[in-house]
Structure formats: C-alpha cells, structure tokens
Amino acid sequence: MTLQPPGGTGAAASAPAYVSAMARPGATAALSDPPEHRQWKRPVTNALTFAVVDPSAPASGVSKREWWQPGDDWRGAVSWLFHETLPTTGVCLLSALSGAGKTFLALHLAQCLAEGQEFFGVSAEIRGGTLILAAEAFGSIKRRMAALGGADGPCLPIFACSVGGLAPRLAWLELTQDLRAKAAAVEAEHGVPVRLVILDTLSASGLLEDENDNARAASAMKQMAELSATMNALFVVVHHPPKSGVGERGAGAIRNNADYVMRIERRGQSAFRQLSMDKSRDGEERVLGSFTLVPVQIGTDSKGRPTTTLTVSSSTAPAQRARPPSRHATMLLDCHAHLSGSGTFERDGQKAVPHTLLREEFQRRQPDGTDRSNKARNFRNAVASSGLEVRDIDGARYYLTAKDEGQPLSYRPPPRVGGLTDNPTASGDDNQKTIPDNLTTTTPPPPGIAQPGSKGASDVC
C-alpha cells in the first residue's frame, strides 16, 4: 500500500518512510523513550492523518474480516426470548408517561419469561430469570413483586435491588460485576440462566447526568449493549417521553441506539392501555395488544386489613380508540342505563333493553318541536355510535352493553317504566314483547378483589 499526501509536500510526503519505521519491532515503544525517535511522533501522526490510499496501488494480503453473502445460512443469526418480538440480547426501551403502568408491565414480562408463558399472545422460546435494577420506589417494587409468587406459591427466579448514581465509570463496573455474580447464583439455585435485566428508570439511575447530551447518551446505550452481550440477556430500560408524550425524552441517541422500543399509550384516565412495538431491529413494528391493571390481595397488614397491589391483565386486542360519544349517543346510553336499572336483564353478563322501550325513551327526551323523521334519524345515528350491541333474541330485538365497555356512561335511580315490572312476562304496553326465558334477571354482585394466582405482573408507575 502506497500512502500519498493530498498536497504531496511537507512531513506527509515522507509518510512511507515513517510508516516503515513504525512497522519495525519495538518502534511503537521507541517513540516514547529515545530522544532521537521523538521527532517521529508528529510527522507520523500527520502522515497517518492526512495521507490517503493510492487507489492505483495493487491490493495485497487477505481480508481479516468475516464476510457474508446472499445464500449463506442465516438460521441462528437472531435468537428470541419471545418469537419475532423480543430477542435474547440487545437494548429495549419501554416508554410511557407516568401512571401508564410501565413497572407493572416490566414485571409482567419477567413473570412470563420465568414461567415460559405467552407475552401478549407470543410464545416464550425459553425460560429465564430476571434481575431488576430499581432506581426509584424500591419499597413499591417489593410490594408489587409479592403478586408474582412465593410464600404459598412457586418462587420465581426474579430478583430486584436498589441502584443509583451510575454515571461514574467505576460505579458501572461494580454493577456489572454484581450482576454477573448474581446471575451465576440464580442459575445455580433455579436451574435457569438470567435472560432479562430491567433498569427502572433511566433518569433515576443517574447513568446520564444530562439526558440531552448526545455523546454521553450514545456511550451509555453502548455500555448497556455490551453488558447485554456479555450476560447473554436482554436489557430493558424503562424511560419517559417528553411532556408532549411523543417519542422519548432526552437526546436522540437514546432511541437511535436502542434495538427495540415498546410504547404504552393511555388516554386520560382510561383503564385500558395499549402496548405497541414502535421500533424493531429484526421484527415487525405493530400493536402487541392492550392491558389493564386489576387489584390482587397479597395478604393482610398488622391490623388484619387486606393489603392489595395491582397485576396486569393482558389481551392481544388493541385498546379501543373510540371518539367521544356524540350528544345523541350519550343520551341513548343514559336511556339504556335508566331502563336497565328497573330490573337488570342480562345475557352473557351484558345488560339488555328491548328495542321498543329504548326507542320510545330516547324519542321522549328529544327537544320539543323535533319532528318524527328527525327523531328516527337521531336514534339510528345514536345506536351506530353508542357502542351498544344489537341482537335478536327469540324474534325480539335487544340492545346490550358492549362487553369491553362494561356499564353505560351513567346510572340514575330507576323509576318504574310502563310495561316493565318485576314480573318479566307482564306487559303494560301492547308493543312490549315478553322477555325470553334465556334472559335472566340478576342483581350485580358487589365489586370484589381478585385473588393471587392470576397470571400477570404486579400502585401505578
């Protein structure tokens, strides 16, 4: 290889001589010791900085790199914890606003991995343990983990410790050693390797003194990627979006250097959250499903009072993103609640109201002066946007609350409605049909508390 300077003069012009001298055994060490060799430092540095490769020079030697080409065996190049969703190694961001349930979802992921269960409908390829680095609310983590098992249930290979102040290089090295030592202990005790490390959260860990510093953020993401490769475990980083709720807070290098990004969306105070894969290096970017948090009793306190936490109940169906109901849809739902309260008729757990009663109550509430055709049109439009399910049962049309919606918007103390009495077969309206035998009259039970043992992860973060 012939080295040539762009200008062809000065110190860079003698680059080949200096490079040859550097190539001799002991030349590198000689640069820092004998005075006669110190004069090489600057010329050699300049030569290697400014010299360019002569494209006409013949190539020599053999490439030391490993190269691939189409047709090579690709199997095993990427391995998965959850098929085509989360890999065995890499860095994954879990991003959501405060209160969306990030920590609960991270615990749910750890439980699915430990039990070899599905994560939002995706089967687990292998079982593994999890190490959680809790940089905030460690007491809450201990309480939430109580819903994952132990005591009377199986003890899962999920462990947590408190961390902080990870910016100094020495602190990170000490953490790395601790993680590797604990991973070896987990495998010896439970017979499964640690496959997941969770950092909750990036900002609280102190790893980044300035989240907006791109260079430092890129370095921190590289540190986590190296640790992931060393431990052969996926590194999940819990993070927050900016105030706008779009993207990830801080430097762009945080997202750019992440292999995978999962995002939790929650509209207002809705009980339903949606989980999406927003970035995937080797898989499909898609909606994974939705989940809600349900209470679970984990024991009693010193005074015998029930102690509860929350756990994830997941579904592969996306969260409903319905627009706010129109004025007429809201009125129709109120009519439905008003009528169903006179004696709650249910079908498969859904409240049912006959078509005739609901239509007449809705039209009765229309403003004075509304003609009959407009009342009929308003009723049709309200039904279409209300979310009520229309079903024909034994030749009669009924409107049922949607299963995902639960109860309609509001309830008022129900007055007696003509034709609807405690006797389902009684009728004070010529148009009122007999209630079929397959609809039952029930009194809703008081809300209860779920018991431990339901699949999920376990105060909202």
N, C-alpha and C positions, 0 to 999 in steps of 0.2 A: 504494500500500500504506500503510495506516494502522497505526502502531505504538502500542500501548497497554500501560501497565504493569499488572501484576496488581493492585496496590493503588490505582493512579491518582493518587498524590501523590508529592512529592519530585522529585528530579532526573529520574527516569524519566518523569515526567509530561510534561516538555518534550522528549521524545525526538524528535518530528518536526522541531523547530527545530534541534536539534543534528545530526540526520542530514542535513537540508538543507544545513547549513553544511559538513558533511563532504563533501557531494557537489559543492561548488563547486570549480573548478580550483585546484589548489595548496593545498587545505585540509589534506590529509594532511601535507604538508611544514610547513605553518604551525603545526601542533600542537607541533612540537619546537623552534620558533625564537622567534617573537614572544611576549613575556611575556603579552600580552593574550589569546593563544589557548591558553595552557597550562591555563587554567581549564576548557577544554572536555574535557580528557583524561578525568578521572574521570567527569563526567556522561555523556559519550558512551559510555564503556566500560560504565557501569552501565545506560544505556539499551538498548544492544545486548544486554547480558546478561540483563536482566530483562524486556525488552519482549516481547510476544507479537504474533503476526499476528492482526489482526481478521478472523475468518472471514467476516464480512458484507461486507468490502471487496471491490469488483469486481476481478477479475484483469486485468492489463494486460501488454502485451508478448508476445513469442514465446519459447517454451522454447528454451534454448540446448543442451539435451541431445539425444542421439540415442536414439530410442525404437524398440523392436521390437514386433511383434505376431504372433500365430499366422498362419501362412501365408506369412511372409516367407521369402526364400531363405536356408536355413541352411547350404548347402554351402560348405565352406571355412572355417566358423567355428572348427573344430578340425582341425588337421593333425597327422599322425602320423609318428613315426620307425618304429614297428612297429604295424601296423594294430590299432586298438582296444585297444592295450596301453600303449604309451608315446608321449607327444606330442612335438612338436618343441620346445615351450617349457614351462616350469614347473619346480617343485621336487619331486624324488622322493627319498624316504628309502629306503635299503637297510639293513635292520636285522637283526642276528643276534648271537648270543653269540660270544665269542672261539673261534676254531677251527672255525667253521662254513664258512669259505671265502668270506667277503664280498669280499675283494680279488680273488680268483681269478674270482669271478662278474662283478665290475665290469670286469675285463679281458676276459672272455668277451663281455660286452655291447659293449665297444669294438671288438673284433675283428669281431663280427657286423655292426656298423654300417659298419665300414671296408670289409668285403668284400661288403656287400649280401646277407648270408646270413640265414637264419631264426634267430630267438631263441626257443627253446622252441616251435618249430613255427609261429611267427608271422613272416610275411614282412616284410622290410625295405622300407619305402616309398621310401627314398632312401639313398644312401651319404653318409658324412660322416666327418670326423676327430674326434679326442678329445684333450682336454687334461686331464691328471691332476695334481691338486694333492696331493702325497704329504706328509702331515703327520707320518708315522711310518714307520720302517723303510724309508728311501729306497733303501738298498742292496738290500734284498729285492725292491723293485719293479723295479729294473733287471734283476735276475736273472730274475724271473718274466716280464718283457716279452720276454726273449730267446726264449721259446717262441712268440711271435707272428709271427715272421718276421724278415727282414733277413739280412745276410751272404749265404747262398746262396739265400734265398727273397725274395719281394717285400717291399719296405719299406712298411709300412702307415702311414697318417697318424695315428699315436698317439704322443703326446709326454707326458713327465712332468717335473715339477720339484718341489723341496722347498719347503714353506711352513711358517709358524708365526707365532705372535704376531699374529693378525689382528684382535684386538679394537679397537685404536686406529683411528679413522676414516681417518687418513692411510694406515695400512698397507693398509686395504681399497681405498682409491682407487688406490694404487700397484699393487696386484694387478690391479685392473680394467684399468688401462692396459696392464700387461704381457700380460694375457690377450688383449686386443683386438689388440695388436701381433703376438703370436704367431699368432693366428687368421688375420690377414691374410697372414703369411708361409707358413702351412700351405696356404692356398688357392692362393697363387702357386706353391708348389712341387709340390703334389699335384693341383691342379685340382678339389678338393672343399672345401666350407666346413666349418668346425668346427661340429658339431651336438651335441656332448656335452662337458660339463665334469664331472669327478668330484672330489669333496673327500673324502679318506680320511685321517683320520676327523674328525668334527665336534669331538669333545672334544680331540683332539691339535692341531687347528688353532689353538686359542686364541681363536677367534672369540667364544666365550662364556666369560667369566671365571667365571660362575656359571650352570650349566645349569638350575638351579631358578628362576631369575629370569624370570618370565613376560614381563614387558615387554621385557627385553633379548632374550629368545628370539624374540619376535614381530618385533622390529626386525631381528634377524639373518636370519630367514627372509624378511623383506621385501627386505633387501639382495640376497639370492640370487635372489629372484624378479625383481627389477629388472635384475640382471645377465643373467639368462636371457633376458628380453625384449630387452635391448639387443643381445646377441650372437645372438639367434635360435637358442639352443641349450638343450637340456635340462640342468638342473643336478641331478646325482645326489649325494646326501650319504650317506656311509657312517656309520652310527651304531650304538650298542649299546643293548640292552634293559637294564632293571634286573636285579638279582640274581634276581628271581623268573622272569625270562625272558619275562614277559608285557608287551607294549606297548613303549614307547620310554622310555629313561632321561631324566630331567630334566623340565622344565616341559611342561605340556600344550600350550603354544603351538607346540612343535616339531612335533608331529603335526597339530594343528589347522590350522596354516598350510601344511602340505605338501599338494601336489596329489595325489600318488601315494605309496603306501607298499608296498614289497616286503619280504617277510619270509622268512628262511631258517630252516627247522626241521631240527634234527639230534637224533636220540635217542641219548643216550650217546655212544659211540664208533663208531656205525654209519657205514659208508662212504657210505651214501645220505643225501642231503639233499633236502628238499622246498622248492620256491620257490612262494610264494603272493603274489597281489596283494591286500593287506589293505585298501587304500583306493584308489579310483579316481574321479577327478572326472568323467570323461566315458566311462569304460568299465565293464566288468563286474569285480566282485571275485570272484576264482576262484583255483584252484590252477593254476599255469602248467606245472608238471612237477617232475621230480626230476633230480638230477645227482650225480655222484661225481667225485673227483679222481684222475687217473691219472698215473703218472710219465712224463716225457718227457726224453730226453737232449738237452742243449743244447750239448754239447761236452766237452772234457777240460781238466783243470787243468794246472799246470806240470809235474806228475809223470806226466802221461798217464792219470790216473784219470778215469773218466766223471763228468761233472757233470750233475746232473738237477734238474729242478723239477717242478711239477705243472701239469696243464691240466684244464679242465672237459670232461667227457663228459656230455651232457645227453640227456634224454628227456622227451617230453610226458606220460608216465605218472606218476601220483603215487607217491611213495615208499610202500613197504609199511609199514603200521602194525599189523602183526600183534601179538597179545598174546604174552607169553612162553609158549613151548610148555609144555604140561602135563607131568606126570611120565611119563605113558604115551607122549606124543608124543616126548619126549626119549629114552626107552628105544627106541622104534621107529627113530628116526634113528640111534641108536648101533648097532642091529641092522643097519640098511641099510649103514652105513659098514663094519661088521665083515664083512659078507658081500661087499660090492663090492670090498673090498681083496684078496680071494682071486684076483682076475683081473678087472680093471676092464672090465666090459661097458658100452659106450656106444652111445647112439643120439642123433644130432644134438648131440653134446657133453654129453649127460646120462648119469649113471651109472644102470644098470638092474639090478634084482634081481628074480628070479622071485617070484611071489606065494607059492607053496608054501614056498620056503625062508625068506622073510621072516616068514611067519606062524608057522612052526614055531620059528624062533629067538626070536621075540617071546614065544610061549607058554612056551618053555623057561625064560625069565628071570622069569616070573611067580612070586610068592611061593608057597611050599608051602601047600597047602590051598585054593588058588583053584580053584573048580570050572570045568568046561569051558565052561559058558554065560557065566560072568563073563570068562573068558579071551577068548572070542569077542567079547563086548561091548567089552572094553578094547581089543582090536585094531581094531575098527571105529572107535571114538572116536579112537584114536591116529592112524589113517590120515586121518580127517577134519580133524584139527588140525595135522598134521605138515608140511603144505606139499608132500608128495610128490605127484607126478603119476602117476595110474593110467592105463595104456594097454594096450590089447590089440594084440599084435603076432603075426600069423600064428596066431591062435587061442589064444595064451597070454597071461596077464595079467602085466604087469611094473609095478614101482614105480620111477619115475625121479625124480632130484633136480630140483627146480624150477630153471628157467633163471636166474631172478633171485637165487636163493639160493646158487648155486654148489655147494660141497660141504656135506654134512650137518655136524652140530654138531661131532663129534669122530671121530678115527680112532685105531685101535689096531693093533699088528702083527697081521696076519690069520693065524689058524691055518687049517689045511686043514679044509674043511667037507665032510661026506659027500656025495658025488654031484657036487660042483663041482670039477673038475680042470682042469689046463692044456688038456686036450682038450675043447672046448666040446660035443662030441657024446657024451662019456662020461657015464654016469649010475650012481650007486650007490643011487639012490632010485627006487622004482617010480613015484612020483608026479612025479619031476623030468622036465620036458619038455626036448626038445632045443632048444638055443639057436638061434634062426633065423639064416639067413645074413645078414640085413640088420642084425644087431647085430655090431659089430666089437670085438675085444679090443685095447686100446691101453694104452700107458704114458704117463701125463700128462707133457707136456714141462715142464722147469723154468721157473719164472716168468721172464719177460723184461721188457724195458724198452721202452716204446713209443718210436717214432722221431718226430722232428719232422715236422710237416706235417699232423697230425691236427687237425681243426677244434676250437677251444676257446681258452680263455684260460689263461694260466698263472698251503713251507714254509707253513702254513695260517694265514690271518688271519680 
